[in-house]
Amino acid sequence: MKINFSHALAEHQRAIDSVMAQADKIEKVLNRVVQSVESGGKVLWLGNGGSAADAQHMAAELMVRYVRNRRPIASLALTTDTSILTAHSNDYTFDTVFARQVEGLAKPEDVLIALSTSGKSANVIKAVEAAKAIGCYCVAMTGGAAGPLTDLADVCFQVDTLETARAQEAHSVISHLLCEGLDSVYAEETDDVERHRQS
């Protein structure tokens, strides 16, 4: 079996082009995350499978750093605590495994970022519904197929591909662009503090 490199590249490019076409949304989300941080809020990430790994990855980028030194940005992935995930799924249902954490952890000033390539994952949808009920600002990243998350989230990045891998690649680009924006805001603040100390 041969790898179809030309198809993979073409599909990847189409997905990334659709990200660039939504640049205004990235700026909008960046501004809301900054507003959240300045209000003492945090960023919550969630998703299943590969999207769960992406959620953990991006929470780490905000808490530690992306490229430049800056203050930590309060962020956590609701996908990483195996005791919570297994206890809730065993005692209740997997469909509410993220919603339960949202109900216990989220505040109105928080931003929730939900990753679902299908846009139809029940546990992701229920988490967004719970976050909206609390008053959180909700961001969704999906693939090309329309699903409940498309209209449920305050902002939805609907990537132009039906291929899971290509959608996840595009979600990473969106998330990394958000990280770059946060670097530009908070690394400049750190640089100003350092210059003041040296003067």
Number of C-alpha atoms within 10 A of each C-alpha: 3 4 7 8 9 9 10 14 12 11 19 21 16 16 25 22 14 18 21 14 10 16 14 11 17 19 14 12 21 19 16 16 23 19 15 21 19 12 11 13 21 24 25 26 26 27 25 17 10 15 23 20 15 23 27 21 16 25 21 18 18 22 16 16 19 16 12 15 15 21 15 14 24 18 23 21 23 24 22 14 9 10 9 16 19 14 13 18 14 11 8 11 13 16 17 20 23 26 22 19 19 23 14 8 13 22 17 15 21 27 27 27 24 27 29 28 29 20 23 16 17 16 21 25 24 19 25 28 19 20 26 18 11 16 15 24 23 24 22 27 29 28 27 21 16 13 18 13 30 21 11 16 22 15 19 21 24 26 28 22 23 16 18 17 16 23 28 24 15 29 27 18 15 22 19 15 16 21 19 16 18 22 21 14 15 18 19 15 14 16 14 11 11 11 9 9 8 6 5
